[in-house]
Amino acid sequence: MSVFEAPEFDDHEEVVFVNEPAAGLRGIIAIHDTTLGPALGGCRMWDYENESDAIKDVLRLSRGMTYKAAILDCGLGGGKSVIIGDPHTAKTPPMLHALGRWIDTLGERYIVGEDIGTNPDDMREIRTETRCVSCLRKEDGGYGDPAPMTALGVFSAMRAGIEYTFGSGDFDGLMVAVQGIGNVGTSLCRLLHDAGARLTISDVYAEKLAPLAEEFSADVVEPEDIYKVEAQVFAPCAMGAILNDNTIPQLKARVVAGAANNQLDEPHHGELLAEYGIAYMPDYVTNGGGLVSCAAEWYGNDPDEVPERVRQIYDTSLRILERASADGITTADAANRIAEERVKQGRKE
């Protein structure tokens, strides 16, 4: 099979393999689509088992960013970069500087941000070689940690889900089970608590839960029990692929809305959720608040306007739910169709 016919390739515009042995850099930059704007996507550093896994990952992730940017209508396309190596032991400033130089050769077609294995310090290092960096700290000229905006986007999508499902967007007294209490999960819990929701929380790092449970008056359960909590909403904010044949039948929730990426283990699990009468808010829309913030940073928009722009994820989520109902399809398929239509329309303009 030709590489252009491989399922993961999916009409990518450009894939660049970067190699600078002196700097310890082996990586890939993938630009999926720039119809709606420059391709923005984080740099992931991971100790992949082999180069084939790295290629599949960067192609899949960059395509996903196209859909995410399109449905959020933030003037961007989709891209991604990966560095092959252990971020805990192999990452160095010269490596990051080398990646920055490669990014700079692409003529502002690709904008990098942080992802798994990279952080704001790394973005500052890359920024020494190219201006094509977003999601920077405020002291480095950016808009700061995007986690609060990601959480606000989840909160907004969740509100659309409960309004559509229960007839009211009021969180007061609503039971929400939150899986994963990292930066985004903690910010989401704060928003939910302030809105009057009752929380049950869980995390694999149990030692950090006690103070948060006290702050949010939350119940705590073991990680394997979070799916079975008697809650109206389940908010997955940790690892991906957690909605599967085993976990979906355990869910008591009627709405799923969380910050985790790639929540569906397989595409057919979107259909399984629908069969169980569960409204699934597609993850790449629900967790899009951080991208909205990074896009505003890149274009130099007023940072004070970002929260209101993120809250529009509520309207987008309602549109997805209505489209899914009207077309008799899953919410995941509805989101994909809306994103694809926006890209096609952009090609005509």
N, C-alpha and C positions, 0 to 999 in steps of 0.2 A: 504493500500500500504506500502511495506517495504521502509524504509528510503533510502536503496540503489537503489531503483527504482524511487525515486522522480526525476523530471526533473532537479531540481537545483543541485542534488548531482553529476551527470555526472562523475562518476568514480573518485571522489576525492581520493587521496592517504591517507590523514589523516585529521581529524577534531578534534581539541582539545578544550574542554570547560574548561575555567580557572576561578577559583573562590577563592578569598582570601578576605573574609569579613572584616578582620582587616585592610586591605589596601583599601577597597572600590572597589575592582576589580571584575567585572563580564564581561567576554569577551569570544571571540571565535577566534581561529587561524585555518585557513583553508589552507591546502597545496593541490593544485589541481594536479600538475604534475611536477616532477623533472627530466624528461627524458633528457632535454637539459641543466640542471644545477640546482643549488639551487633555491628555490622559492622566488622571491622577490616581495613584494607588501606592500603598505602603511598600516598604522594603522589608521582606521577611528573611531572617537569617536562621537557617536550620541545618542540622547535621543529617542531611538526606542519606539514605542507604546507598543510592546510586543517582546518576545524573538523569536517568529517565524519570525518576520520581520528582526531581526538581523541575524538569520541563513540564510534566503534567500539572504540577502545582501552580506554576506561574501562569500557564495558559488558562487553567480553570479560574484562577483568582482574578486575572485581568479581564476575562469575559464577564465575570460577576460584577466587576466595578463598572463596566459599561451599562449594565442593567440598572445598577444602583444609582449611578449619576443621572441616567435618563429619566427614571421614574420620579426622582427628586427634583428634576428640572433645575439643576444648579450650574448649567453652562460648562459641563465637563464631559470628557470621554473616559474610557476605562483602560487602565494599565496596571502593571505590577512589576516588582523586581524581587529577585531572590539572590541571596549569597549562600553558597554551599559551605557549611562549616559550623562548628559549635560556637554559638555566641558567647558562651561563658569562658572559653579558652582561646579562641582563634581570632576574635575581633580586635582590631588595632586601628588607631587613627590613620596610618598610611593606607590601609585597606579601604576605609570609608572615603578618604580623599580621592583614591583611585576611582571608586564608584561615582563620586561626584563629577570627576572629569569626563567619564563616559556619558553620564546623564547630560552633561553640558553639550556634548557633540550632537545631541538629538534636536537642538534648536527649539527648546521649549515645547516639544511635543509630549514630553513626559515630565510629571511633577511628582516628586517622592514625598512620602510621609512615613511615620513609624508603623510597625506591625510587630508580629511575634518575633522576638529576638533582637529588636532594635528599640530605641528610646529617644527622648528629646535631646540627650547629650550627643547621640549619634547623628541626629539631624543637624545639630550645630556644626559638627565636623564636616558633614557633606556640604553644608552651606558655604564653607570656605572655598569650594571649587565651582559652585553653580548657584544661581539664584532660584533654580527650579526645585524649591523645597517649601513645604507647607507644614502646618500643625506644629509650629515652633512655640517655645516658651515666650511669655511676654517680654522677659529680659533679653531675649534674642530677636525681638522684633515681630513675634507672632501674637496670636490671640490666646495662647495658653492651653492648658490641658483640655482636650475636647471631651473628656469623660462626662462632665455635667451636661453638655449638650446632647451627647448620646443618650444619657438617661432621660432627658426631657423629651427626646424623640420617642423613646419607648413608652413613656408615660402618655404621650399624645396618641400613639397608635393604640395603646391599651384602652384609652378613653373611647376611641372610636369603636373598638371591639365590644366593650361592655354596653355602650349605647345601642349598637346594632343588635346585640344578643338579648339584653335585658330591658331595653326601652328607656334606659337612663344612663347618663354619663357621670353620675354622682358616685364618688368613691367612698362616701361615708358609710362605715360598717361593712364594706366589701372585704371578703377574705381573699388574700393574695399570697401564693406560695412562691418564694423567690429562691431560685437555685443559683448559688454563686454570688458571694458578697465581696467582690473586688471593688475597684474604683467606681465602675459603672453601677454595679449592683448596690453598693452603699448609697450612691447618689439617688438611685431609683427608690430605694427604701425610704429615704428622707422625704422625697416628693410624695410618695404614697402615704406615709405616716402623717405628714402635714395636711393631706387631703382627707384624713379620717379613716383610711383603710386599716384593716387588721392583718398583721403579717405573721407568716411562718417562714423561717429562713433556714438555709442549710449550706454547708460548704465543706470541702474536703479538708480544709485547714480549720479544724474545730476550735483551736485555741483563740481565734480572733472573734468568735461569735458572741461570747458573754457580754462584752461592753456594748455591742451593737444591739443585742437582744434587750438590754436595759434601756438604751437610748430610744428604741423604736417600740418598746413594749411588745416585743415579738416572741413567739414560741420558736423553739429550736428542735429540729428533727435530724436524724442521721441521713447522710446523703442518699442512701437507697430508699428512704421512706418519703422523700419530698414529693414523688409522683402521686402518692396515695392520700395526700392531705385533702381534707374536705374544704376545698377553696373554690371560689368562682373563677379565679384566674391563676394560671401557671406562668411564671416568668423565668424562662431559662436564660441565665446570664453567665454561663461558664463554658463548658466544652460543646463542640458541635456533635452532630449525629446522635442526639439524645432522644429524638422522637422516632421510635422504631417499633418493631413487632412486639417487643417485650414491655416497653414503657407506656405506649399509647393506651392499651386496655386498662392500665392501672389508674389513669387520670380521672379525677373527679371534676376537674375544671371544665368550664364551657368555653373559655377563651384562653388562647396561648399567645403571649406577646412578651418577647424578651430580647436581650442584647446579643446573645450568642450568635456566632456565624454558622451557617450550614447546619441548621437544626434538624432538618429532615435527613434521616440516615439514607433513604432512597427516595426518588421522586414519588413512588406510589404511596409513600406514607402521608403525603398531602391528601390523597384520596381516602386513606384509612381514617384520618382525623375527621374528614367530612362525614364519613359513615357513622362515626361515633357522635356526631352532632357538635363537634368542637370547632369553633371559629379560630383558624390559624392566621395570625397576622404575619405575613412573609418577613423573614428575618432581615433581608437586605433593605427593606423599607423601614421596618421598625427601629433598626439600629443606625439609621442614616443621619442622625443629628450631628455626629462628629464630622461626617463628610460635608454637610452643609456649612459647618463652622470653618473647616479647612478651605472650602471653596471661597467663602467670604474673605478669608485671610489672603488667599492668592490674588483675588481681584481687588483687594483694598477697600472692601465695603465697610460701612460703619459697624463696628463690633456690637454696638448697642442694639442693632436691628436683627442680630443673629437669632436670639431666642424666639422672636415672633416668626421668623422664617422657619425655624425648627418646628414650631407648633403647627405649621401647615401640614406636617406629617399626619395629623388628625384627618384633614380633608382628603389627602391622598389615600389613607387607609379606608375611609368610608367609600371612596370611589372603587377601590379594589373589591370590597365586600359586595357592593351593589353590582359590579360587573360579573363577579363570580356567580351570583344568584341569577342574574339575567341570562347569562350564557350557559348555565348549568355546568360550570367547571369549578375546579378548586381555586382557592384564593392564590395559591402559588402560580397556577397557570394564568390567572387573571392579571397578576402583577407582571408576569413575563410579557403578556400580550400588550399591555399598556406601554411598557418600556420599549418593546420592539417597534410599536407603531410610532413612538416619538422619534426613534432613530431613523426610521424610513421617511418620516415627514421631513426630518432635518436634511436628508439627502436630496429631497426634491427642491428645497429652498435655496 
